[in-house]
Amino acid sequence: MKKILPAVGFACLLALAALAAPPAAAQTEILKTNWELSKLQGKKRLPFVPVTELRVDPSDKLTGRLRTLVTLRNNSARNAEGLVLRYSLRLKLLKKDDPQEKAFWSVPYYVEEVRVTSVKAKAERVARIINFEVAGQLRKLRGSGFSATALKMEIMLCPRQGDDPATTMKETEIVILKRP
């Protein structure tokens, strides 16, 4: 009887430890990103439409609202909750009268977080990034002798134990063109 009790006690202890252990982190990945723009027509704002380039007027003024849709996919059998997307923005700058190959990336001018409450198991969810401060940056460049030729966003899902870094980070760029 004395030998059985320690074995049963050990089995109970293992069962309790398994129940008390935190669940494994659900592997969520950044699947893709899409840029969208809502143009201003008179005083009316038009619906968002997909864009592959930004067109700014000659005075370096962006009149539309820009956003990025980030598609997240949860490959796990469990819901992924409390996700945080961190992103930074930088402009590709070109000195006036220089050839395009001399353009260079600035340091990040904006860093922000977007919280995603959850992504259901074996499902996808779209998160919207809406803060860019591009108009302010273009305004600051006015008269400096430099112009912006592209906008780059670096996005990262806050890492969790067991995550593969290759699937939790993404870079996306959009070209900035001068409107004639």
N, C-alpha and C positions, 0 to 999 in steps of 0.2 A: 504494500500500500504506500509505503514511504517513497519507493522508486517511481511510482506512477504519478504522484502529485507533482514533483518537479517537472516532469515531462509535459503534463497537462498545463501547468503554470507557464512554462516556456512557450507552448503553442498559443495560449491565450495572449501572452505578451506580444508575440509576432503578429497575431491578428489585430490587436489594438494598434500596433505601430503602423501596419499597412493602412488601416482606416484613418489614422491621424496624419499620415504623410500628405504633403501638399500635392495636388494633381499636377501632372506633367504639363508644361506650357504648350499651348496650342500653337503650332507653327503657322503663322500668318505671313503671307508674302505680298509684296507690291507687284501686281500683275502688269499694269499699264497706266499711262498717264495721257490725258487729252486736254488740250488747251481750248477754251471757249471765250467768245467775246460778245458782249451786249452793246450794240452801237446806239448812239444817240441820234435820233432823227427829229430835228426841231426841238421840242420840249419832251418828246416821248421816247422812252427807252424801249428798244426792240428786244425780243427774246434772245437768249444766248444761242449762238451757232458755233460749230467747230471751226477753228482756224489753224492754219499752218504757218502764218506769218502775221506780224503786226504792222500796220501802216499808220504812221504818224504824220501830221501835217508839217510843213516846212519850219514852223516855229517850235518844233519839238514838243508838240502838245498831243497827248493821248486823250481822246474824248470818250472812248468806250470803256466799259468795265470788263476787266479780264478775270478769268478764273481757271483753275486747273482741276480736273476730275481725276482722282487717284483711285483706281480699282484695286481693292484688297481681296485676297482669296484665302480662306481658312481651309487648309487641307486636313485638319485634324477631325477626329470624331467628337470633339468637345467644342463648345462655344469658346471663342476668344473674347475676353472682356477687358475693359480698361486700357485700350491701345492708345498710344501717343505717337503722332506723326510729327517729326521735327523737320523743318525745311529752312534752307537759306537761298537767297537770291543774289546774283551778281550780273553785272552788265559786261558785254564785250565792247571795248572802247576803241575808237579809231581816231587818230589825229588828222585834222583837216589836211587835205592834199596828199596824204600818205596812201600807198597801195593797200588793198584789202588784206594782204598777207602780213602786214605789220600790226593788225588789230591784236589786242591783248585783253585777257579777262581781269577785271577789277577784283578787289577783295570783296567778300560778301557785304552788302549794304543793309540787309534785312534778314533777321532770324526770328522764327516764330514756331509755335506748336499748335497742332489741331488735335483735339481729343475725339476718339471714336469709341462710343460706349461698348459696342460688341459687334462681332461678325459671327453669324451662326455657323454651326458645324457643317463642313463640306459645302460652303456657300461663298458667294462674293458680295461685296458691299462697296459702294462708291462714297468716298469722302470728298468734300469740296474745299478747296483752298481759295480764299477770296481776297486776302490781304497781300498786296504786292508793292505799294508805294512807288510804282514805276513813274507816274506822272511827276511826282516830286523830284525823283532822280533826274528825269529828263529836263526839268526846269533848272536844276542846279548846273547841268552841263551847258545850258544856253550861254553863249559868249565865252566859253572856256577854250574853244579851239578843238574840242573833242565831240564826237557824236557816238551814240550807242548803235551798234549793229546787230546785237542779239541779247537775249535774256536767258540765263541758265538758272534752273532750279535744281537743287540737290535735296532729295527727300530721303528720310531714314525712319523706319519704324523703331521705336525704342526697343533695344534688344532684351530678350528674355533668355533664361537658361535653356540651352538646347537649340536655339535658333541658328540657322545658317546665314551668315552675314551677306552672302551673295544674293539672297532673296529679299532681304530687308532694306536694301538701299537701291536708289534709282536716280539717274540724272536725266533731265529733259531740257531741251532748248527750243526757243522760238526766235526766228529771224525778225529783226526790226528794219523796216524799209521806210524811206521817206516818200510820202505821198506827193505826186507831182503838182 
